[in-house]
Amino acid sequence: MARPSARPKLIEAALRVVAERGVTALTLDAVAEEAGVTKRGLIYHFPNKHALMVGIHEELAARVERDLVAATGGDPEGASLVDRTRGYVRASLESMTNVELPLIMEAANEPEWMAPWVRVYRRWFPEDGQPVEDLDDRSLRCLVARMAADGTWGYESILPSPMSPEARERLTAAILAGLDEDQQPG
């Protein structure tokens, strides 16, 4: 029987480093120490920090994909734009942690780190990319709901403590209410 890969353990250690000390503290030495392995053991799986970052973003994007499937009740190909957006809002507000935002911000200028996120987003929202002025009302409401969910990460990052589950549920309900067909954008 094959031995399980140490990669997941190493990625979890890297995420703990970011969560506890910030993205600037993410070094191979810090991750090796957090994981309880030698630096050589870490380098076997991730030869440099760039490779580690690729692995982190692949893992986080895969988690988001799983959360989207669960929140939507299936794959995107079988769901309407409104249903995919509802799933996105729920997954974003139920699953977000203090780790994704700084890592995504770091990835913004590194195409290889952004690639897993772009793949997931394009799979779920292939129609995105149109100029806002060309969107119909429903598509605009969906875009605004996704932007509100994304903005929650930034909002919560400036709060002295995380939002309560009740506050998160209230915010989710308010964002989803904007998707109602009879509501006009404004």
N, C-alpha and C positions, 0 to 999 in steps of 0.2 A: 504494500500500500504506500502510495506517495505521501511524503510529508507535506503538511499544509504550508503554504507560502507565508513568510513573515511580513510580506508587504502590507496587509491590512493592519497589523499591529503597529508597524512603523508609521503608517499614515495617521492612525489614531493618536499616536504620540505627537506627531507634528501638529495635529489639530489642537491637542491640549496645550502645546507650547504657544500657539497663536492665541488661544482663548485666555490663557493665564498671563501671558507676557507681551502679547502683541506680535504683529507680523514682522517687525524689525528684529525681534529676538529669534526668529526662525533660522537656525543654522544647523548644519549637519551635526556638529558637536552637541547642541542642545537637544536635538531629536534623538540622537544615540543615547544620551544620558537619560532622557525621559522614558525611552523604550527599554532601558536596561540592557542595551547591546553595545558592542564595541563599535567604534566608528567604522572599522573595516567591515563589520557585519552589515551596517547600514549601507555602505558604499557598494556592497555586493548587489543590493537591490536597486539602489539609487546612486549612480556614480558621481552625481553632483547635485547642487541645490536646484538647478533647472529641472533635472529629471524628477526630483522629489516634488517640485511644484506641479509638474505635468501630472504626476500620480495623484496628488491631492485634488487637483481640479477634475480629473477623470472620476475620482471617487465621489466628490461632492455633486457633480453633475449627474452621476448615476443615481445617487440618493434622491435628488430632486426629481428625476424621471420616475423613480418608484413612487415618490409622494404624489406626483401628478396623476399617475395611473390609479392610485388608491383613491385620491380625492375626486377624480372624475368618474371612477367606476369602470375604467377600461382604457384602451389605447386611443390616441387622438383621432385616428382615421375613422372611428365609428361615432365620433361626438361632434355636435355642432360647435360653432365658434363660441356661442354663449355658454354651453356646457364646459368647453375647454377653459374658458375664462373663469367660470365659477370654480373649477378645479384648481386653476392656477392661484386664484385669490386664497382659497382655503389652504392649499398646500403651503403657500408663502407665509401666511399668518400663523399656521399651526406648527410648521416645522422649522422656521427660521431660528438661527442661533446667532450669537455674537461673533461667530467665526467667518461666515460666508462673505459678509460685506467687505471687510478689509482685504480678504483674499481676492475677491472679484475686482476690487479697486486696483490691486496690484497687477491683476491680469489684463487690465484694460489695454495696455500697450504691448502685450506679449501675445502674438497670435496663437502660438502653440498652447498657451495656458487658457486662452479664451475658446479655443476650438471645441472642447466638450460642451461648454455652455451654449455656444452658437448652434451646435448640432441638436441639442435638446430643444432650444427655443424654436428653431426652424421646423422641427418635427411637429411641434405643438401649434405653432402660429405661422404656417408657410405663407399666409396671405399678407403678413406684415411687410412693411417697406413702402407702401403707397404714401404719397403726400397726404397729410392730414386733411387738407381741403378737398381731397377726392373721396374721403371715406363716407359711407352712408351712416345714418344715425346709429344703427346697431353696432357697426364696426367701431365707430367712435366711442360709444359707451363701453365697449369691451376694452379698447385701448386705454381709456381713462381708468377703468377698474384695475387693469394690470399695472399701470403707472402708480396708482394709489397703493397697491399692495407692495410694489417695489419701494416706494417712498417710505413705507412703514419701517423698513430697515434703517434708513437714515434717521428717521424721527426717533426710533427707539435707541439709537446709538448715542443720542444726546441726553436721554433721561437718566436720572440718578440710579434707577433700578428698573429691571424689566417690567413690562406691563403685566398686570394680573391676567389670569385666564378669562375672567369676566370682561375686562377691558378689551382683550383681544377678540372675544366673541362679539362684543358690541361693535367694534371697528369692522370686523368681517361682515356682519349683518348690514352695516351702513354702506360699505363698498358694494356688496352684492345687490342692495336695493337699487343702486344706480343702473343695474342691468335690466330692470323691468322694461318690458316692451312699451308700456304706455308712458313712460317717463321720457321727456325730451331733454336733449343735452342743453346745457345753458350755463 
